[in-house]
Amino acid sequence: MAEVGRHKDRLSVSYLLLWLVTGIKKYGLAFLVECVIFYLALLAYQAIGYFGRFGPVQLVSLGLILVPVCVAIGEATFRLYRRVWAVAGLQDAIAIALAVAEAALILTILNRLIPGDIRPYRFPVPLLAAPTAAAAIALFRLWPRLISSAPRAGNRLLIVVFDELGYGTAKAVIQRPNPDWTPIGIITADRRDLKKTVNGVPVVGHIEDLPHWIRVIHADGVAFVMSARHSADMRRLFTTCLDAKLPIFTIAGPDDWLRDESGSRLRRLTADDLVGRAPWEMEVELAGEQIRGRTIMVTGAAGSIGSELCRLLVRLQPGRLILVDNNESGLFDIGEELRATSPVDLQQALVSIVDRELLLRVFVEERPEVVFHAAAYKHVPMLESHPEQAVMTNVVGTHNTLRCAADVGVARFVLVSTDKAVARHSVMGCTKRMCELMVVAHQGPMACWAVRFGNVVGSRGSVVPIFERQIQQGGPVTITHPDVSRYLMTIREAAALIISTLRFASPQHLYMLDMGEPIRIMDLAHDLIRARGLRPGVDIEIVATGLRPGERLHEDLLSSEEGWRPTAHPAIREVVSPVRVTADDLEWTIERLSGLAAGDRTDELVRALKRSVAPGPETPAEEPAVARAPGEFSKIDEP
């Protein structure tokens, strides 16, 4: 037992020595400097004496022992060694003053208790020296913070904020500025904040006067602190900056800092920022009752829309989320991403929707209650060259998924569709129209509907990432035609609205998202170039390459025989059209298309596909007429 006790004592001593060595190594130099500063301040006041009379000073005295002890006690009390001084603020400066005051008070008491013949200082010297020592130690400790906020050479950056949260973000940028951009002024939406300062940077003007202040302070660039509540104001101000030919940056708000993977506060303006409209993410929360605790399946989960659906769905706390895709790498990546951010039970199924037997096995094992069907081939020119794959995946795959869902008793089935289904001009558009018809003609207890919308910015194969890459490489930027236009929305906006249909959608109905006005792709390319401070046609050349197979100059959201009426959601419309196809007719058509695709009869397959979705005869007399204004979508009022 005695041997064990001695062994424990040796371990305790070893741990103590290790702790001391580690502490000295980590904090020793800074602590030594502070002790020297305090000691020199004491010597100075000891030498000055009373009423300016200089007296003798002993360089070596008991003060060499007392000062480190007192300083150590003060720093330990206020934990100065645990602070990050590069981002220090007022509270840290106050902590330094209190730590020095405590050290001076303890030193005064100890100094008084020491006999007069060996007492190192006159009685009031520690108290008199404390302010000077505190100021010198504060300067030493806060030097990294002062350096980080000092004006730097570089481009002059104007920061635009819209609310109180924006000032916190602006302060973070000012404290840690980009090496190439120096904040020199702040523009605010609140006139009460004018002529104030944020970390020494003045609030110079109101957002309505942005063009004036850009000229007056000679800004080289403008950074906007993102605010979902002020998206309309931001887009208007983006135009102002683009007209001024200034580079534009966005700064993530505090809510998005954890999602920012770049490590940089400043981000170049993207097409998402240019086309983003009203944020509908809050609307998603209202659909939580239909998701929370239920088993949800997303097909095409590794795709652009499918993966964004998954990101939003996990926030609604489903009981289980099943990710279905045949893209192994993409399925792995989205699964790992979701597991890192959510405790939701995730299941991944590496299955092709074309393989009905394997797909049915997944449905039987998982028993989903809600299915979002986003799996599809979507690249128009490529599918013109591979119509067999388009039919097998988009038509046969959707048919398989719909049947499997019905067989296992799925409650709700949501099809993700596209505006390419309207004109039926391309192979891809015809296949998606077939999918819409399957949903609308479905008979059974399962409630299923389709959601149609246009292009999404930033999706795989989208023109926007191509533009951004070409601009980064110095051009040229390639567009298919100078007059081509598209309906555009962000991926998150589209996914949020798709989920929102769960609140009010009716079975066997078709819906479309309010896409706003179509955007000329040439204008979008110009804006992306100018947002980087470059000149279209001068710094970056733009080249027209011609329309590719299956492409059109303009897309539509409604065909000539369709109209629309409003729903409970302002951004979602119900499409009204006479459907003249039955489920039995579709079964026969799908079987025939599948046989033609398997038989490698390409030309006959394309002709049969386009005939199967061709518009029918004119609306019969008993159908209500669909009135529409020139140049506008047809609109049917609620009965």
C-alpha positions in Angstrom: 0.0 0.0 0.0 2.9 2.3 0.8 4.4 1.7 -2.6 1.1 2.5 -4.3 0.8 5.7 -2.3 4.3 6.8 -3.3 3.5 6.0 -6.9 0.4 8.2 -6.8 2.5 11.0 -5.2 5.0 10.8 -8.1 2.2 10.9 -10.6 0.7 13.9 -9.0 4.0 15.7 -9.0 4.6 14.8 -12.7 1.1 16.1 -13.7 1.8 19.3 -11.7 5.2 19.8 -13.5 3.6 19.1 -16.8 0.8 21.6 -16.1 3.4 24.3 -15.1 5.6 23.6 -18.2 2.6 23.8 -20.5 1.3 27.0 -18.9 4.7 28.7 -19.1 5.2 27.6 -22.7 1.7 28.9 -23.7 1.4 32.1 -21.6 4.8 32.7 -20.1 6.1 35.3 -22.6 3.0 37.5 -22.4 2.9 37.1 -18.6 6.6 38.1 -18.3 6.0 41.2 -20.4 3.1 42.3 -18.2 5.2 41.8 -15.1 8.0 43.9 -16.5 5.5 46.7 -17.4 4.0 46.7 -13.9 7.5 46.6 -12.3 8.8 49.5 -14.4 5.7 51.5 -13.5 6.3 50.9 -9.8 10.0 51.9 -10.1 9.0 55.1 -11.9 6.5 56.2 -9.3 8.9 55.2 -6.5 11.6 57.4 -8.1 9.3 60.4 -8.5 8.3 60.2 -4.8 6.0 62.8 -3.2 5.4 66.2 -4.7 7.9 65.6 -7.5 10.8 65.0 -5.1 13.0 62.2 -6.6 14.2 59.6 -4.2 16.5 56.5 -4.2 15.3 53.4 -6.1 16.4 49.8 -5.5 16.3 47.9 -8.8 16.5 44.6 -7.0 14.0 44.2 -4.1 11.2 42.1 -2.8 9.1 43.6 -5.6 10.6 41.1 -8.0 8.8 38.4 -6.0 5.6 40.3 -5.1 4.8 41.7 -8.6 4.6 38.4 -10.4 2.4 36.9 -7.6 0.0 39.9 -7.6 -0.2 40.0 -11.4 -0.8 36.3 -11.5 -3.7 36.6 -9.0 -5.3 39.5 -10.9 -5.1 37.7 -14.3 -6.4 34.5 -12.9 -9.4 36.2 -11.3 -10.4 37.8 -14.6 -9.2 35.0 -16.8 -7.1 37.3 -19.1 -5.2 34.3 -20.4 -8.5 32.8 -21.8 -9.3 35.7 -24.1 -8.8 36.1 -27.8 -7.3 39.5 -28.1 -7.5 39.8 -31.9 -11.3 40.4 -31.5 -11.2 42.1 -28.1 -13.8 44.7 -27.1 -14.8 47.0 -24.3 -15.4 44.1 -21.8 -11.9 42.9 -22.4 -10.4 46.3 -21.7 -12.5 46.6 -18.5 -11.2 43.2 -17.4 -7.6 44.4 -17.9 -8.3 47.5 -15.7 -9.9 45.4 -13.0 -7.1 42.8 -13.0 -4.4 45.5 -12.6 -6.5 47.2 -9.9 -6.7 44.0 -8.0 -3.0 43.3 -8.4 -2.2 46.9 -7.1 -4.5 46.5 -4.1 -3.0 43.2 -3.1 0.5 44.6 -3.6 -0.4 47.6 -1.4 -1.6 45.3 1.4 1.5 43.1 1.2 3.8 46.1 1.0 2.2 47.5 4.1 2.7 44.3 6.0 6.5 44.1 5.3 8.8 45.7 7.9 9.9 49.3 7.0 13.6 48.5 6.5 13.0 46.0 3.7 9.7 47.4 2.4 10.1 47.7 -1.4 7.8 50.7 -2.0 6.3 53.7 -0.3 2.8 53.1 0.8 0.8 54.8 -2.1 3.2 53.9 -4.9 1.3 50.7 -6.1 -2.0 52.6 -6.2 -0.5 55.6 -8.0 1.2 53.3 -10.5 -1.9 51.2 -11.3 -3.5 53.5 -14.0 -0.2 53.8 -15.9 0.4 50.0 -15.6 -3.2 49.3 -16.7 -2.9 51.6 -19.8 0.5 50.0 -20.8 -0.8 46.4 -20.3 -4.0 47.3 -22.2 -2.0 48.6 -25.1 0.1 45.5 -25.1 -2.9 43.1 -24.9 -5.1 45.0 -27.4 -2.4 45.6 -30.0 -3.5 42.7 -32.2 -7.1 44.1 -32.1 -5.8 47.6 -33.0 -3.8 46.3 -35.8 -6.7 44.3 -37.3 -9.0 47.4 -37.4 -6.4 49.8 -38.6 -7.1 51.4 -42.1 -5.5 49.3 -44.9 -4.5 50.1 -48.4 -6.8 48.6 -51.0 -10.1 49.1 -52.8 -12.7 51.2 -51.1 -15.8 49.2 -50.0 -19.2 50.6 -49.2 -21.4 48.3 -47.0 -25.2 48.3 -47.2 -27.2 47.2 -44.2 -31.0 46.9 -43.9 -31.7 46.2 -40.2 -30.1 46.0 -36.8 -28.7 42.4 -37.4 -26.9 43.8 -40.4 -24.7 46.0 -38.2 -23.4 43.0 -36.3 -22.4 41.5 -39.7 -20.8 44.8 -40.8 -18.8 45.0 -37.6 -17.4 41.5 -38.2 -16.3 42.5 -41.7 -14.8 45.7 -40.4 -12.8 43.9 -37.7 -11.6 41.2 -40.2 -11.6 43.0 -43.6 -10.7 41.3 -46.8 -7.1 42.0 -47.7 -8.1 43.6 -51.0 -11.1 45.6 -49.7 -11.3 48.3 -47.0 -14.7 49.3 -45.6 -14.9 53.1 -45.7 -18.6 53.8 -45.2 -22.0 52.2 -44.4 -25.3 52.8 -46.1 -28.4 52.1 -43.9 -32.2 51.7 -44.3 -32.8 53.5 -41.0 -32.4 57.3 -41.1 -32.0 57.3 -37.3 -28.6 55.8 -37.6 -27.1 58.5 -39.9 -23.9 60.1 -38.8 -23.2 57.3 -36.3 -20.2 55.0 -36.5 -19.6 51.2 -36.4 -16.1 50.5 -35.2 -14.9 53.8 -36.5 -16.6 53.4 -39.9 -19.2 56.1 -40.5 -22.8 55.5 -41.4 -22.8 58.0 -44.3 -26.2 57.8 -45.9 -29.6 56.3 -46.6 -30.2 53.5 -49.2 -32.3 55.8 -51.4 -29.1 58.0 -51.8 -26.8 55.1 -52.8 -25.9 56.5 -56.2 -24.9 59.8 -54.6 -22.7 58.3 -52.0 -21.1 55.9 -54.5 -19.9 59.1 -56.3 -19.0 61.2 -53.3 -16.8 58.6 -51.4 -15.4 57.2 -54.6 -16.4 53.6 -53.8 -14.6 50.8 -55.7 -17.2 48.2 -54.8 -20.4 47.7 -52.8 -21.2 44.8 -50.3 -24.8 44.0 -49.3 -25.5 42.3 -46.0 -28.2 39.8 -47.0 -31.7 40.2 -45.6 -34.5 38.0 -46.8 -37.1 40.6 -45.7 -35.6 43.2 -48.0 -35.0 41.1 -51.1 -37.0 43.6 -53.3 -34.9 46.6 -52.1 -31.7 44.6 -52.6 -32.5 43.7 -56.3 -33.3 47.4 -57.0 -30.0 48.5 -55.5 -28.2 45.8 -57.4 -29.3 47.5 -60.6 -28.0 50.8 -59.3 -24.6 49.3 -58.7 -24.6 47.5 -62.0 -25.4 50.8 -63.8 -22.4 52.3 -61.9 -20.2 49.4 -63.2 -19.1 48.5 -59.7 -18.3 45.0 -58.5 -21.0 43.8 -56.1 -20.5 41.5 -53.1 -23.0 39.9 -50.7 -22.3 39.1 -47.1 -24.1 36.3 -45.4 -26.2 37.3 -42.4 -25.6 35.8 -38.9 -28.2 33.0 -39.6 -26.1 31.8 -42.5 -22.6 32.0 -41.0 -22.7 28.4 -39.9 -23.6 27.3 -43.5 -20.8 29.4 -45.0 -18.1 27.0 -46.1 -15.9 29.4 -48.0 -14.4 31.0 -44.9 -14.7 34.4 -46.5 -17.3 37.0 -45.5 -17.4 38.6 -49.0 -19.0 36.7 -51.8 -19.4 37.7 -55.4 -23.0 38.5 -56.6 -24.5 35.4 -58.1 -27.5 34.7 -60.4 -29.4 33.5 -57.3 -29.1 37.0 -55.9 -30.3 38.5 -59.2 -33.4 36.4 -59.8 -34.3 35.5 -56.2 -37.7 36.9 -55.3 -39.9 36.6 -52.2 -38.4 34.1 -49.7 -40.9 31.2 -49.1 -38.8 29.2 -46.6 -41.1 30.2 -43.7 -44.0 28.8 -45.7 -42.3 25.4 -45.6 -42.6 25.3 -41.8 -46.4 25.5 -42.2 -46.3 22.2 -44.1 -44.6 20.6 -41.1 -47.8 18.9 -40.0 -47.8 16.8 -43.2 -44.1 15.8 -42.8 -43.4 15.6 -39.0 -43.0 12.1 -37.8 -43.9 10.5 -41.2 -41.9 8.4 -43.6 -40.9 10.5 -46.6 -39.3 9.4 -49.9 -37.5 11.6 -52.4 -36.5 10.0 -55.8 -33.7 11.7 -57.6 -32.3 12.7 -54.2 -28.9 13.3 -55.6 -30.1 15.8 -58.1 -30.4 19.6 -57.8 -34.0 19.8 -56.9 -34.1 16.4 -55.1 -31.2 17.3 -52.8 -32.7 20.7 -52.0 -36.0 19.1 -51.2 -34.1 16.8 -48.7 -32.3 19.7 -47.1 -35.7 21.4 -46.4 -37.5 18.3 -45.4 -35.1 17.3 -42.6 -35.9 20.7 -41.0 -39.5 19.5 -40.7 -38.4 16.5 -38.6 -39.8 13.5 -40.6 -39.8 10.2 -38.9 -37.6 8.8 -41.7 -36.3 10.1 -44.9 -35.6 7.7 -47.8 -33.2 8.9 -50.5 -33.5 7.1 -53.8 -31.1 7.6 -56.7 -28.9 5.6 -59.1 -26.1 8.1 -58.8 -23.8 6.5 -56.2 -21.5 9.4 -55.5 -24.2 12.0 -55.4 -26.4 9.8 -53.1 -23.4 9.3 -50.8 -22.6 13.0 -50.7 -26.2 14.2 -49.9 -26.5 11.5 -47.2 -23.3 12.5 -45.5 -24.3 16.2 -45.7 -27.7 15.6 -44.1 -26.3 13.3 -41.4 -23.9 16.0 -40.4 -26.6 18.6 -39.9 -29.7 16.6 -38.7 -30.5 13.7 -36.4 -33.3 12.5 -38.8 -33.2 8.8 -39.6 -31.9 8.5 -43.2 -32.1 5.6 -45.5 -30.3 5.5 -48.9 -31.5 3.3 -51.7 -29.1 3.0 -54.7 -31.8 2.0 -57.2 -32.8 3.0 -60.7 -36.5 3.8 -61.1 -36.4 1.9 -64.4 -35.9 -1.4 -62.4 -39.5 -1.9 -61.2 -38.7 -5.0 -59.1 -35.9 -3.4 -57.1 -37.9 -0.2 -56.7 -41.0 -2.1 -55.4 -38.7 -3.9 -52.9 -37.7 -0.5 -51.5 -41.3 0.7 -51.3 -42.3 -2.5 -49.5 -39.5 -2.3 -47.0 -39.8 1.4 -46.3 -43.5 2.0 -46.6 -43.3 5.7 -47.3 -46.3 7.9 -46.7 -45.3 10.8 -48.9 -43.3 10.6 -52.1 -41.6 13.5 -53.9 -40.7 12.2 -57.4 -37.9 14.4 -58.8 -35.9 11.7 -60.6 -35.7 12.4 -64.3 -33.3 13.1 -67.2 -33.6 16.9 -68.0 -30.9 18.0 -70.5 -32.9 18.9 -73.6 -30.1 18.6 -76.3 -28.7 15.4 -74.9 -32.1 13.7 -74.8 -32.7 14.6 -78.4 -29.8 12.3 -79.2 -30.9 9.7 -76.7 -34.7 9.4 -76.9 -34.7 5.8 -75.7 -33.1 6.8 -72.4 -35.5 9.7 -72.1 -38.5 7.4 -72.4 -37.2 4.7 -70.2 -36.2 7.0 -67.3 -38.8 9.8 -67.5 -41.8 7.8 -68.8 -41.3 4.2 -67.7 -39.5 5.2 -64.5 -42.3 7.6 -63.5 -44.9 4.9 -64.3 -43.0 2.4 -62.2 -42.7 4.8 -59.3 -46.4 5.8 -59.4 -47.5 2.1 -59.5 -45.2 1.1 -56.7 -46.5 4.0 -54.6 -50.1 3.0 -55.2 -49.4 -0.7 -54.5 -48.0 0.0 -51.0 -50.6 2.6 -50.0 -48.7 5.9 -50.2 -50.9 8.7 -49.1 -49.5 11.6 -51.2 -47.4 11.5 -54.4 -45.9 14.8 -55.7 -44.4 14.9 -59.3 -41.8 17.5 -60.1 -42.5 18.7 -63.7 -41.2 21.4 -66.0 -42.3 24.2 -68.4 -40.8 22.1 -71.2 -43.9 19.9 -70.9 -46.1 22.8 -72.3 -44.9 23.1 -75.9 -44.0 19.4 -76.4 -41.4 20.6 -78.8 -38.5 18.5 -77.4 -38.2 14.8 -76.5 -37.6 15.8 -72.9 -40.7 18.0 -72.8 -42.9 15.3 -74.3 -41.7 12.7 -71.7 -42.5 15.2 -68.9 -46.0 15.8 -70.4 -46.6 12.1 -70.3 -45.7 12.1 -66.6 -48.2 14.9 -66.0 -50.9 13.0 -67.7 -50.2 9.9 -65.6 -50.7 11.9 -62.4 -53.8 13.7 -63.6 -55.4 10.5 -65.0 -54.5 8.3 -61.9 -57.4 6.6 -60.3 -57.3 5.3 -56.7 -57.1 6.4 -53.1 -53.6 7.9 -53.4 -53.6 11.7 -53.7 -51.2 12.7 -56.5 -50.5 15.9 -58.2 -47.8 17.6 -60.4 -45.9 20.9 -59.9 -44.7 22.6 -63.0 -42.1 25.4 -63.1 -39.3 26.8 -65.3 -35.5 26.7 -65.0 -33.7 26.8 -61.7 -30.6 28.8 -61.3 -27.5 26.9 -60.4 -28.8 23.4 -61.2 -26.6 20.9 -62.9 -26.4 21.8 -66.6 -27.8 25.3 -65.9 -26.4 28.1 -68.0 -25.5 30.2 -64.9 -22.6 28.1 -63.5 -21.3 27.9 -67.1 -21.4 31.7 -67.3 -19.6 32.1 -64.0 -16.9 29.7 -64.9 -16.4 31.4 -68.3 -16.2 34.8 -66.7 -13.6 33.5 -64.2 -11.6 32.2 -67.1 -11.6 35.5 -68.9 -14.3 34.6 -71.5 -15.8 34.3 -73.9 -19.2 33.8 -72.5 -21.3 31.7 -74.8 -25.1 32.0 -75.3 -27.3 30.1 -77.7 -29.1 33.2 -79.1 -29.2 36.9 -78.3 -33.0 36.9 -77.9 -33.4 33.7 -75.9 -35.3 34.0 -72.6 -36.2 31.7 -69.8 -38.3 31.7 -66.6 -35.9 31.5 -63.7 -36.1 30.9 -60.0 -33.7 29.7 -57.3 -33.4 26.1 -56.4 -34.4 26.8 -52.8 -37.5 28.8 -53.8 -38.7 26.0 -56.1 -38.1 23.3 -53.5 -39.9 25.3 -50.8 -43.0 25.9 -53.0 -43.1 22.2 -54.0 -43.3 21.2 -50.3 -45.9 24.0 -49.6 -48.3 22.3 -52.0 -48.9 19.6 -49.3 -51.1 22.1 -47.4 -53.8 22.6 -50.0 -53.2 20.5 -53.2 -56.1 18.4 -54.5 -55.7 14.9 -55.9 -55.2 14.5 -59.7 -54.4 18.2 -60.2 -51.7 20.1 -62.0 -50.1 23.2 -60.4 -47.5 25.7 -61.6 -45.3 28.1 -59.7 -45.5 31.8 -60.3 -42.2 32.4 -62.2 -42.6 36.1 -62.6 -41.5 37.6 -65.9 -39.1 35.7 -68.3 -35.5 36.9 -68.2 -33.4 37.5 -71.3 -30.3 35.3 -70.9 -28.2 38.0 -72.6 -29.2 40.5 -69.9 -28.4 37.9 -67.2 -24.9 37.4 -68.8 -24.4 41.2 -68.9 -25.4 41.6 -65.2 -23.0 38.8 -64.1 -20.1 40.3 -66.0 -20.8 43.8 -64.7 -21.3 42.5 -61.1 -17.5 41.7 -61.2 -16.6 45.2 -62.3 -16.0 44.1 -65.9 -17.4 45.4 -69.2 -19.4 43.1 -71.5 -18.0 43.0 -75.0 -14.8 44.8 -73.9 -13.3 42.9 -71.0 -15.4 39.7 -71.5 -16.6 38.8 -75.0 -20.0 37.3 -75.6 -20.5 34.8 -78.4 -23.8 33.4 -79.8 -23.5 29.7 -80.7 -27.0 29.1 -82.1 -29.9 27.1 -80.6 -29.2 23.4 -80.0 -31.5 20.5 -80.9 -34.8 20.7 -79.0 -34.3 24.2 -77.7 -36.7 27.2 -78.3 -36.2 30.9 -78.0 -38.9 31.3 -75.4 -40.7 28.9 -73.0 -44.3 28.9 -71.9 -45.9 27.9 -68.6 -49.3 27.2 -70.2 -50.4 25.7 -73.5 -53.1 27.2 -75.8 -55.7 25.0 -74.2 -54.8 25.6 -70.6 -55.7 28.4 -68.1 -55.0 29.0 -64.5 -56.7 30.0 -61.3 -55.3 31.1 -57.9 -54.8 28.8 -55.0 -54.4 29.4 -51.2 -50.8 30.2 -51.9 -50.0 33.5 -53.8 -47.0 31.9 -55.6 -48.8 28.7 -56.7 -51.5 28.4 -59.4 -53.8 25.6 -60.4 -53.6 24.7 -64.1 -57.0 24.1 -65.7 -57.1 22.0 -68.9 -59.4 19.4 -70.4 -57.8 16.0 -70.0 -59.0 13.5 -72.6 -56.9 10.6 -71.7 -57.8 7.7 -69.4 -55.5 5.5 -67.3 -56.2 2.6 -69.6 -55.1 4.6 -72.6 -51.9 5.6 -70.9 -51.1 2.0 -69.9 -51.3 1.0 -73.6 -49.3 4.0 -74.7 -46.5 3.5 -72.1 -46.3 -0.2 -73.1 -45.9 0.7 -76.7 -43.3 3.4 -76.0 -41.4 1.0 -73.8 -41.3 -1.6 -76.5 -40.1 0.9 -79.2 -37.4 2.1 -76.8 -36.2 -1.5 -76.1 -36.3 -2.3 -79.8 -34.0 0.5 -80.8 -36.6 2.0 -83.2 -35.6 5.6 -82.6 -37.5 7.4 -85.3 -40.7 5.6 -84.7 -40.3 6.1 -81.0 -40.0 9.9 -81.3 -43.0 10.1 -83.6 -45.1 7.9 -81.3 -44.1 9.9 -78.3 -45.0 13.3 -79.8 -48.3 12.0 -81.1 -49.2 10.6 -77.7 -49.0 14.1 -76.1 -50.2 16.2 -79.0 -53.0 18.7 -78.1 -56.4 17.3 -78.7 -59.2 19.0 -80.7 -60.7 22.3 -79.8 -62.5 22.6 -76.5 -66.1 21.2 -76.8 -69.0 23.5 -76.4 -69.9 22.2 -72.9 -66.5 23.1 -71.5 -66.3 26.6 -70.0 -64.4 29.1 -72.2 -61.0 30.2 -70.9 -60.7 34.0 -71.2 -57.3 35.6 -71.3 -55.9 39.0 -71.9 -53.4 39.6 -74.8 -49.9 38.7 -73.8 -50.9 37.2 -70.4 -51.6 33.7 -69.1 -55.2 32.6 -69.2 -56.8 32.9 -65.8 -60.0 31.3 -64.6 -61.6 32.7 -61.5 -62.5 30.5 -58.6 -66.0 29.2 -59.0 
